[in-house]
Amino acid sequence: MKEYLSLSEAAELIGKSKETLRRWDKEGILNAVREPVSNYRVYKASDIKALMGSLFPENADDNVSNFVEAQAEYSVVELFAGAGGLALGLEKAGLKCVVLNEIDKWACQTLKENRPNWNVLEGDVKNFDFSFYKNKADLVTGGFPCQAFSYAGKKLGLKDARGTLFYEFARVVQEVNPPVCLGENVRGLLSHDKGKTLQGMISILDEIGYNVVPVKVLRAIDYRVPQKRERLILIGIRKDIDIKFEYPSPHNKTYTLKDALKKGDLFDSDVPRSDGAKYPKYKKEVLDLVPPKGYWRDLPLDIQKEYMGGSFYLGGGKTGMARRIGWDEPSLTLTCNPAQKQTERCHPDETRPFTVREYARIQTFPDSWMFAGPMAQQYKQIWNAVPVNLGEEIGYSLIKFLNEYYATKSQKVVNF
């Protein structure tokens, strides 16, 4: 590691936002210093190492548990199901997926092969009617994409969102009328179209009868996932229900790449061998020079300039480029193509991308969960998924909410 790191580099390494680091500087948690040559405000690597020791303790006791047992059989309608990361996580928590919709044929094949009992509807969501589940299903979920809306007035309504996949999500929620709905997305939804897209979604849910819980971005590393990944969670509660939804409590222990790929607390065996992408010869020669936890700035200066091209002269840390992950840290967020330039996540010991099964482990899929299609499609399915353990932790919060809701009812009997 270099002696000094920029704000961007420090934020990426620690897994916190730049705003958090600026606040820490004011509060004395991690102080920036003046770099001797440039006089820029930077962070001493030794200070970061000392802090990371407290952030990522190897033997930290994790006395946090979000586990809640379901007091009835709660059912889920899942949209945009992908390869089943969220659905599997909810199933592990104790929820039952009664129908799943997905348009991608390979993802549908993955779902069908792993869970033959699941009712998988393959095709465009707009072609399906879910009114059969009206007042029967307890939860509608969906990882809809982040699409801008066309505003037709001061307050965005459902009709204004037609043609977008959020419209379809809201339509299905309206058809099913569940006590609670869950949308998930990337952190970027917060700022998409200057925040108007998210506000539009909240406005639409309000129109169809749902109050939105304060939106929260959950960090996967806080929920038994060995990866610095974030997901925005949007929870809607039907307006006739006066019960507070509580997000899952963060765990004390942060899991690392070693926990993902080796036998330990997360998995009871080392990761199985599998096929994986390969680097072209030139890239491998460059990455051979990068140490564990290192990146492009650890290369000789002439190779830095050649490899980075014009990016070398631009601002920002670009700490994900030519990056070799260390065993004792969580993985950076996985990417769609593990071998593409500027988003390298190189294996700690071998100069290669992570294999398909290593990708799946980092997303906390069990080794028994198989992925259909060509290798590129398998990587895409895994990358696009909600980490299974994160889905499980959210599932416990949903079960807790539903337990409290149905405790106020005389009975809950729904058979599909």
C-alpha positions, 0 to 999 in steps of 0.5 A: 500500500502507498504511504498516502491515499487520496479521499477517493482511494481511502473511501473505496478501501474502507467501504465508506462514502466520501461524505463519511470520511469528511465527517470523520475528519471533523470528528477526529476518527480519521484525520486527513493530512497534508501530503508533503510534495503536493500539499493536497489533503490525503490520508496516511496509509498507516492511519487507515490500516489502524482504523481497518483493524477495528472495522474488519476485526478477524475474530469479531464476535457477531452477537446480532441476529435478525432471525424471526420465525414466521407465525404463518405461511407468508407468500411472495409474488416476485417480479424481475426475479433474475437468477433468484438471489432475492427469492432464495434469500426470502425462502431461507428466511421462511417466506414462500414464493408462489409466483415469479416473473422474469423475461430473460430465458437463461435466468428463467431456466436457472429458476426452473432447474433449481426450484422445479416447484416454483411457478415461473412465468417467463416473458414480459411482465406487462403480458401477465395478470396477477389479480388471481393473487388479490388479497391472497399474497402477503408481499410483492417484490421487484428489482425494477430498473431505474428509468426516468418518468415523463411528468404530466403535472405537479404530482406524478401519477401511475398513468404518467409512468406507463411504459416503464417497469416501475409502472408494471411493478405498481400495477401488480401491487395494485392488482395483488393488494398485499400488506407490504411491497418491496422494491430494490434498486441501485444506490444511484436511484437516490440521485437519478434525475436529481431525485425526481425519479425516486419521488415519482415512485413514492408518489405513485405508491401513495396514489395506489394506497401505500405509504413508503417507509424512509428509503434506506441503502443497505450495505451488503457487508453489514449482512453476512455478505463478503462484498462491498455492494449496496442496494436501495430498499423501497418498502411500501406499507398499505395505508390501512395498516399502522405497524412500523417496519424495521430494517434488519440490524447490521451485523458486527462481523464483516466477512472477507474474500477468505470467508467466501472462498474457503471453508469457514463460517459462511461455507462448510467447504472450499469453493468448488472448481469451475470454469471462469473467464480469462485475461488476454495475455497483455492484461495478465502480464500487467496484473502479474505485477499488482500485489494483493490489495493493490491496483494500477498505482502499484505498477511501474510509472511507464506501465501505469501510463500505457495501461491507463491511457487517457484515464491516467491524467484524469482526477479520481482514484479509479481504485477498481482498475487493475485491482487485485483483491486481498484475502483479508478484505471483502470483494469490491462490487462484482461486475457484469463481465469479470475480465473487462477493462477498468473493473478488474477484480483479480484473484489474490494468488492467481492472475485471473478473474474469479470463476463462476462458482467464486462469483456465486460464493461472493454473492452468497449463493449456495454451491448447489445453485446452478446457473443456466446458459453460456458462461457469459450469461452465468456471470451476468445472472450472478452479478445482477442478483441481490446477494442471497444473505442480504435477501434473507436478512430483509426477509426476517424484517418482513416476517416480523412485520407480517407477524405483527400485522396478522396478530391483529387478525382473527386468522390467516388461511390462504391456500394456493 
